[in-house]
């Protein structure tokens, strides 16, 4: 399963977990994906995985 937004292309980022002793270990920041049904121009519906930010933008723009 690809953890990628189908609208914006947003995917996982990498970084470090930093402990109190300043030890660094690698970690992944995953996008906040939601599975939603959207209606296309021709009237058909399709299930897509999109980030929560893009879902919010889609609701705002209509």
Biopython code that builds the backbone (N, CA, C, O; Angstrom):
import numpy as np
from Bio.PDB.StructureBuilder import StructureBuilder

atoms = [
    (1, "UNK", "N", (0.841, -1.173, 0.000)),
    (1, "UNK", "CA", (0.000, 0.000, 0.000)),
    (1, "UNK", "C", (0.889, 1.239, 0.000)),
    (1, "UNK", "O", (1.696, 1.441, 0.907)),
    (2, "UNK", "N", (0.730, 2.054, -1.018)),
    (2, "UNK", "CA", (1.523, 3.273, -1.102)),
    (2, "UNK", "C", (0.906, 4.340, -0.213)),
    (2, "UNK", "O", (-0.278, 4.652, -0.342)),
    (3, "UNK", "N", (1.697, 4.895, 0.680)),
    (3, "UNK", "CA", (1.203, 5.954, 1.559)),
    (3, "UNK", "C", (1.444, 7.291, 0.869)),
    (3, "UNK", "O", (2.330, 8.055, 1.251)),
    (4, "UNK", "N", (0.646, 7.553, -0.144)),
    (4, "UNK", "CA", (0.813, 8.753, -0.944)),
    (4, "UNK", "C", (-0.556, 9.331, -1.274)),
    (4, "UNK", "O", (-1.485, 8.596, -1.609)),
    (5, "UNK", "N", (-0.674, 10.645, -1.178)),
    (5, "UNK", "CA", (-1.917, 11.337, -1.515)),
    (5, "UNK", "C", (-2.067, 11.345, -3.040)),
    (5, "UNK", "O", (-1.143, 11.724, -3.760)),
    (6, "UNK", "N", (-3.249, 10.919, -3.524)),
    (6, "UNK", "CA", (-3.465, 10.861, -4.969)),
    (6, "UNK", "C", (-3.712, 12.236, -5.572)),
    (6, "UNK", "O", (-3.605, 12.396, -6.788)),
    (7, "UNK", "N", (-4.037, 13.225, -4.760)),
    (7, "UNK", "CA", (-4.304, 14.573, -5.258)),
    (7, "UNK", "C", (-3.023, 15.407, -5.281)),
    (7, "UNK", "O", (-2.652, 15.952, -6.320)),
    (8, "UNK", "N", (-2.350, 15.504, -4.134)),
    (8, "UNK", "CA", (-1.190, 16.379, -4.032)),
    (8, "UNK", "C", (0.139, 15.652, -4.214)),
    (8, "UNK", "O", (1.160, 16.296, -4.452)),
    (9, "UNK", "N", (0.147, 14.320, -4.106)),
    (9, "UNK", "CA", (1.385, 13.567, -4.221)),
    (9, "UNK", "C", (2.212, 13.553, -2.953)),
    (9, "UNK", "O", (3.369, 13.131, -2.962)),
    (10, "UNK", "N", (1.617, 14.019, -1.855)),
    (10, "UNK", "CA", (2.316, 14.079, -0.571)),
    (10, "UNK", "C", (2.605, 12.665, -0.082)),
    (10, "UNK", "O", (1.719, 11.811, -0.113)),
    (11, "UNK", "N", (3.836, 12.407, 0.369)),
    (11, "UNK", "CA", (4.236, 11.082, 0.829)),
    (11, "UNK", "C", (4.983, 11.152, 2.140)),
    (11, "UNK", "O", (5.053, 12.215, 2.756)),
    (12, "UNK", "N", (5.552, 10.024, 2.585)),
    (12, "UNK", "CA", (6.274, 10.008, 3.854)),
    (12, "UNK", "C", (7.542, 10.867, 3.806)),
    (12, "UNK", "O", (8.198, 10.985, 2.771)),
    (13, "UNK", "N", (7.863, 11.461, 4.962)),
    (13, "UNK", "CA", (9.104, 12.194, 5.124)),
    (13, "UNK", "C", (9.931, 11.458, 6.174)),
    (13, "UNK", "O", (9.397, 10.652, 6.935)),
    (14, "UNK", "N", (11.220, 11.732, 6.214)),
    (14, "UNK", "CA", (12.064, 11.081, 7.213)),
    (14, "UNK", "C", (12.685, 12.133, 8.110)),
    (14, "UNK", "O", (12.846, 13.294, 7.733)),
    (15, "UNK", "N", (13.031, 11.687, 9.319)),
    (15, "UNK", "CA", (13.644, 12.586, 10.286)),
    (15, "UNK", "C", (14.221, 11.778, 11.422)),
    (15, "UNK", "O", (14.498, 10.589, 11.266)),
    (16, "UNK", "N", (14.402, 12.405, 12.554)),
    (16, "UNK", "CA", (14.998, 11.748, 13.711)),
    (16, "UNK", "C", (14.077, 11.802, 14.916)),
    (16, "UNK", "O", (13.411, 12.809, 15.157)),
    (17, "UNK", "N", (14.044, 10.694, 15.686)),
    (17, "UNK", "CA", (13.556, 10.734, 17.055)),
    (17, "UNK", "C", (14.727, 11.224, 17.888)),
    (17, "UNK", "O", (15.830, 10.688, 17.775)),
    (18, "UNK", "N", (14.511, 12.226, 18.715)),
    (18, "UNK", "CA", (15.583, 12.753, 19.546)),
    (18, "UNK", "C", (15.203, 12.542, 20.999)),
    (18, "UNK", "O", (14.196, 13.077, 21.465)),
    (19, "UNK", "N", (16.000, 11.767, 21.715)),
    (19, "UNK", "CA", (15.727, 11.481, 23.117)),
    (19, "UNK", "C", (16.211, 12.626, 24.006)),
    (19, "UNK", "O", (16.843, 13.577, 23.544)),
    (20, "UNK", "N", (15.897, 12.503, 25.286)),
    (20, "UNK", "CA", (16.337, 13.505, 26.247)),
    (20, "UNK", "C", (17.872, 13.540, 26.335)),
    (20, "UNK", "O", (18.462, 14.583, 26.619)),
    (21, "UNK", "N", (18.508, 12.381, 26.088)),
    (21, "UNK", "CA", (19.976, 12.302, 26.091)),
    (21, "UNK", "C", (20.565, 12.684, 24.732)),
    (21, "UNK", "O", (21.760, 12.507, 24.492)),
    (22, "UNK", "N", (19.729, 13.202, 23.859)),
    (22, "UNK", "CA", (20.113, 13.664, 22.523)),
    (22, "UNK", "C", (20.587, 12.522, 21.615)),
    (22, "UNK", "O", (21.363, 12.749, 20.687)),
    (23, "UNK", "N", (20.117, 11.286, 21.883)),
    (23, "UNK", "CA", (20.361, 10.177, 20.957)),
    (23, "UNK", "C", (19.397, 10.317, 19.792)),
    (23, "UNK", "O", (18.224, 10.638, 19.982)),
    (24, "UNK", "N", (19.895, 10.075, 18.586)),
    (24, "UNK", "CA", (19.060, 10.233, 17.403)),
    (24, "UNK", "C", (18.881, 8.893, 16.702)),
    (24, "UNK", "O", (19.857, 8.199, 16.416)),
    (25, "UNK", "N", (17.633, 8.535, 16.429)),
    (25, "UNK", "CA", (17.310, 7.338, 15.647)),
    (25, "UNK", "C", (16.356, 7.759, 14.540)),
    (25, "UNK", "O", (15.558, 8.680, 14.716)),
    (26, "UNK", "N", (16.438, 7.088, 13.407)),
    (26, "UNK", "CA", (15.619, 7.448, 12.258)),
    (26, "UNK", "C", (14.149, 7.125, 12.507)),
    (26, "UNK", "O", (13.823, 6.151, 13.185)),
    (27, "UNK", "N", (13.267, 7.953, 11.950)),
    (27, "UNK", "CA", (11.836, 7.718, 12.016)),
    (27, "UNK", "C", (11.192, 8.224, 10.734)),
    (27, "UNK", "O", (11.832, 8.902, 9.929)),
    (28, "UNK", "N", (9.922, 7.888, 10.555)),
    (28, "UNK", "CA", (9.177, 8.354, 9.377)),
    (28, "UNK", "C", (7.985, 9.181, 9.816)),
    (28, "UNK", "O", (7.289, 8.828, 10.768)),
    (29, "UNK", "N", (7.753, 10.282, 9.118)),
    (29, "UNK", "CA", (6.565, 11.096, 9.317)),
    (29, "UNK", "C", (5.602, 10.728, 8.193)),
    (29, "UNK", "O", (5.857, 11.041, 7.030)),
    (30, "UNK", "N", (4.487, 10.059, 8.537)),
    (30, "UNK", "CA", (3.531, 9.622, 7.533)),
    (30, "UNK", "C", (2.454, 10.684, 7.321)),
    (30, "UNK", "O", (2.061, 11.353, 8.277)),
    (31, "UNK", "N", (1.967, 10.852, 6.083)),
    (31, "UNK", "CA", (0.894, 11.818, 5.845)),
    (31, "UNK", "C", (-0.420, 11.316, 6.444)),
    (31, "UNK", "O", (-0.633, 10.111, 6.578)),
    (32, "UNK", "N", (-1.281, 12.244, 6.797)),
    (32, "UNK", "CA", (-2.575, 11.924, 7.401)),
    (32, "UNK", "C", (-3.563, 11.607, 6.279)),
    (32, "UNK", "O", (-4.304, 12.483, 5.834)),
    (33, "UNK", "N", (-3.571, 10.340, 5.820)),
    (33, "UNK", "CA", (-4.390, 9.947, 4.676)),
    (33, "UNK", "C", (-5.784, 9.522, 5.101)),
    (33, "UNK", "O", (-5.972, 8.891, 6.142)),
    (34, "UNK", "N", (-6.759, 9.879, 4.274)),
    (34, "UNK", "CA", (-8.151, 9.498, 4.466)),
    (34, "UNK", "C", (-8.648, 8.890, 3.166)),
    (34, "UNK", "O", (-8.286, 9.349, 2.083)),
    (35, "UNK", "N", (-9.470, 7.868, 3.270)),
    (35, "UNK", "CA", (-10.078, 7.250, 2.093)),
    (35, "UNK", "C", (-11.475, 7.835, 1.928)),
    (35, "UNK", "O", (-12.341, 7.630, 2.778)),
    (36, "UNK", "N", (-11.697, 8.565, 0.835)),
    (36, "UNK", "CA", (-12.973, 9.246, 0.612)),
    (36, "UNK", "C", (-13.493, 8.941, -0.781)),
    (36, "UNK", "O", (-12.729, 8.611, -1.688)),
    (37, "UNK", "N", (-14.816, 9.056, -0.939)),
    (37, "UNK", "CA", (-15.440, 8.926, -2.251)),
    (37, "UNK", "C", (-15.642, 10.316, -2.815)),
    (37, "UNK", "O", (-16.195, 11.187, -2.144)),
    (38, "UNK", "N", (-15.192, 10.531, -4.056)),
    (38, "UNK", "CA", (-15.418, 11.814, -4.708)),
    (38, "UNK", "C", (-16.215, 11.567, -5.979)),
    (38, "UNK", "O", (-16.107, 10.507, -6.595)),
    (39, "UNK", "N", (-17.015, 12.556, -6.366)),
    (39, "UNK", "CA", (-17.814, 12.468, -7.580)),
    (39, "UNK", "C", (-17.073, 13.200, -8.693)),
    (39, "UNK", "O", (-16.708, 14.367, -8.549)),
    (40, "UNK", "N", (-16.856, 12.503, -9.803)),
    (40, "UNK", "CA", (-16.144, 13.084, -10.936)),
    (40, "UNK", "C", (-17.094, 13.902, -11.805)),
    (40, "UNK", "O", (-18.299, 13.930, -11.554)),
    (41, "UNK", "N", (-16.552, 14.571, -12.835)),
    (41, "UNK", "CA", (-17.349, 15.441, -13.701)),
    (41, "UNK", "C", (-18.434, 14.677, -14.452)),
    (41, "UNK", "O", (-19.515, 15.213, -14.697)),
    (42, "UNK", "N", (-18.146, 13.406, -14.824)),
    (42, "UNK", "CA", (-19.127, 12.637, -15.596)),
    (42, "UNK", "C", (-20.180, 11.963, -14.708)),
    (42, "UNK", "O", (-20.993, 11.185, -15.207)),
    (43, "UNK", "N", (-20.176, 12.249, -13.402)),
    (43, "UNK", "CA", (-21.196, 11.726, -12.503)),
    (43, "UNK", "C", (-20.830, 10.434, -11.793)),
    (43, "UNK", "O", (-21.571, 9.989, -10.917)),
    (44, "UNK", "N", (-19.703, 9.819, -12.148)),
    (44, "UNK", "CA", (-19.301, 8.580, -11.490)),
    (44, "UNK", "C", (-18.570, 8.908, -10.184)),
    (44, "UNK", "O", (-18.006, 9.991, -10.028)),
    (45, "UNK", "N", (-18.592, 7.957, -9.258)),
    (45, "UNK", "CA", (-17.879, 8.145, -7.996)),
    (45, "UNK", "C", (-16.651, 7.260, -7.989)),
    (45, "UNK", "O", (-16.626, 6.193, -8.602)),
    (46, "UNK", "N", (-15.636, 7.724, -7.284)),
    (46, "UNK", "CA", (-14.383, 6.992, -7.197)),
    (46, "UNK", "C", (-13.822, 7.136, -5.795)),
    (46, "UNK", "O", (-13.910, 8.209, -5.197)),
    (47, "UNK", "N", (-13.247, 6.065, -5.266)),
    (47, "UNK", "CA", (-12.638, 6.103, -3.944)),
    (47, "UNK", "C", (-11.156, 6.449, -4.105)),
    (47, "UNK", "O", (-10.428, 5.772, -4.831)),
    (48, "UNK", "N", (-10.724, 7.500, -3.427)),
    (48, "UNK", "CA", (-9.335, 7.940, -3.494)),
    (48, "UNK", "C", (-8.784, 8.113, -2.089)),
    (48, "UNK", "O", (-9.531, 8.339, -1.137)),
    (49, "UNK", "N", (-7.449, 8.002, -1.970)),
    (49, "UNK", "CA", (-6.765, 8.290, -0.718)),
    (49, "UNK", "C", (-6.188, 9.687, -0.832)),
    (49, "UNK", "O", (-5.368, 9.960, -1.709)),
    (50, "UNK", "N", (-6.621, 10.575, 0.063)),
    (50, "UNK", "CA", (-6.121, 11.946, 0.025)),
    (50, "UNK", "C", (-5.761, 12.389, 1.438)),
    (50, "UNK", "O", (-6.295, 11.882, 2.424)),
    (51, "UNK", "N", (-4.855, 13.333, 1.507)),
    (51, "UNK", "CA", (-4.439, 13.842, 2.812)),
    (51, "UNK", "C", (-5.563, 14.694, 3.392)),
    (51, "UNK", "O", (-6.393, 15.236, 2.662)),
    (52, "UNK", "N", (-5.571, 14.802, 4.720)),
    (52, "UNK", "CA", (-6.613, 15.556, 5.412)),
    (52, "UNK", "C", (-6.572, 17.029, 5.013)),
    (52, "UNK", "O", (-7.612, 17.686, 4.965)),
    (53, "UNK", "N", (-5.385, 17.549, 4.730)),
    (53, "UNK", "CA", (-5.268, 18.950, 4.317)),
    (53, "UNK", "C", (-5.930, 19.173, 2.957)),
    (53, "UNK", "O", (-6.612, 20.178, 2.757)),
    (54, "UNK", "N", (-5.732, 18.246, 2.028)),
    (54, "UNK", "CA", (-6.347, 18.370, 0.704)),
    (54, "UNK", "C", (-7.865, 18.199, 0.791)),
    (54, "UNK", "O", (-8.604, 18.834, 0.039)),
    (55, "UNK", "N", (-8.329, 17.350, 1.698)),
    (55, "UNK", "CA", (-9.761, 17.165, 1.910)),
    (55, "UNK", "C", (-10.388, 18.456, 2.416)),
    (55, "UNK", "O", (-11.485, 18.829, 1.999)),
    (56, "UNK", "N", (-9.685, 19.132, 3.316)),
    (56, "UNK", "CA", (-10.153, 20.404, 3.852)),
    (56, "UNK", "C", (-10.203, 21.476, 2.744)),
    (56, "UNK", "O", (-11.147, 22.262, 2.665)),
    (57, "UNK", "N", (-9.164, 21.484, 1.896)),
    (57, "UNK", "CA", (-9.126, 22.446, 0.783)),
    (57, "UNK", "C", (-10.251, 22.160, -0.205)),
    (57, "UNK", "O", (-10.878, 23.086, -0.719)),
    (58, "UNK", "N", (-10.509, 20.874, -0.473)),
    (58, "UNK", "CA", (-11.568, 20.483, -1.407)),
    (58, "UNK", "C", (-12.929, 20.913, -0.883)),
    (58, "UNK", "O", (-13.766, 21.375, -1.658)),
    (59, "UNK", "N", (-13.167, 20.770, 0.423)),
    (59, "UNK", "CA", (-14.437, 21.199, 1.009)),
    (59, "UNK", "C", (-14.590, 22.715, 0.942)),
    (59, "UNK", "O", (-15.696, 23.224, 0.760)),
    (60, "UNK", "N", (-13.469, 23.441, 1.092)),
    (60, "UNK", "CA", (-13.524, 24.906, 1.065)),
    (60, "UNK", "C", (-13.825, 25.426, -0.342)),
    (60, "UNK", "O", (-14.637, 26.334, -0.519)),
    (61, "UNK", "N", (-13.151, 24.832, -1.352)),
    (61, "UNK", "CA", (-13.287, 25.333, -2.727)),
    (61, "UNK", "C", (-14.551, 24.828, -3.415)),
    (61, "UNK", "O", (-14.987, 25.406, -4.411)),
    (62, "UNK", "N", (-15.147, 23.749, -2.890)),
    (62, "UNK", "CA", (-16.404, 23.252, -3.440)),
    (62, "UNK", "C", (-16.265, 22.241, -4.522)),
    (62, "UNK", "O", (-17.268, 21.761, -5.051)),
]
sb = StructureBuilder()
sb.init_structure("model")
sb.init_model(0)
sb.init_chain("A")
sb.init_seg("    ")
for serial, (resi, resn, name, xyz) in enumerate(atoms, 1):
    if name == "N":
        sb.init_residue(resn, " ", resi, " ")
    sb.init_atom(name, np.array(xyz, "f"), 0.0, 1.0, " ", f" {name:<3s}", serial, name[0])
structure = sb.get_structure()
